[in-house]
């Protein structure tokens, strides 16, 4: 499926993502007028929901105007897995199989909803000449040499729901913490705005080509993911016997190893003054000095994040459009860096599970 996120395929989805980013900007400024501050965690969550709905499922979710839409409600159920995951773990450890098999699955209803959405869309498109520049269409168009569809309907459903999982929480988390870092580091935000303005001057609009030229914004996102990786740990299974160098710790085949991504990303051996936000850590010459596994926001190896390019793509579109139109500032209640974290959340989440910021329209917006 990695070919689904090639440059040409992402470019085909660009107008969908840009339209959702413009909606995000509009409703951030509108919310600011009404309330005097904006919960950017909520706003970024809505943007990501709309973007996944349109880019993956070909559906208009409209979560800014209708946060209780059927799509958004079922997606929320799908992602409200913390309590469900804890209960499943307890059940797996403590209950006999005869009891576990009778317990309701909290994810059954939303999973069926998305299966139905995908099935209806496939049937509709199969019975018409309609095509769309979205992930679902890419899966439908995957053919073998004889021109037959490679993936079954059930496989397309599975890949689409996986896309939802990968593209939603990861991107919403990245955007939330990036917004916080920009608001609390005005010199970085100003430099991003200058880069966005320069690209707009060259291209006349926020085109896909303009976006590709924003290398400093790339570094801002990389540094955000270093300091605040959405998934704080990884698991890998050893495929051969291995003894850790300099120790007597021996790993037999099949050993499951937990890797603390957050600890690696904040290790002063790799990142001097690790709690300082510094996008220039990701200049090419700086990256070359570090071990490649000192940076693991999307994992590493054959099991690394399938949709990494899409997650970075949609986050970059959103941030570029925001920086084009506004300046983010901390409120009186915004904590000083580094952001305190919710210790009970499965994915890295701000303490309080909100990100209140102030958005100020730019008088020089292009």
Order of alpha helices (4+ residues) and beta strands (2+ residues): alpha-beta-alpha-alpha-alpha-alpha-alpha-alpha-alpha-alpha-alpha-alpha-beta-beta-beta-beta-alpha-alpha-alpha-beta-beta
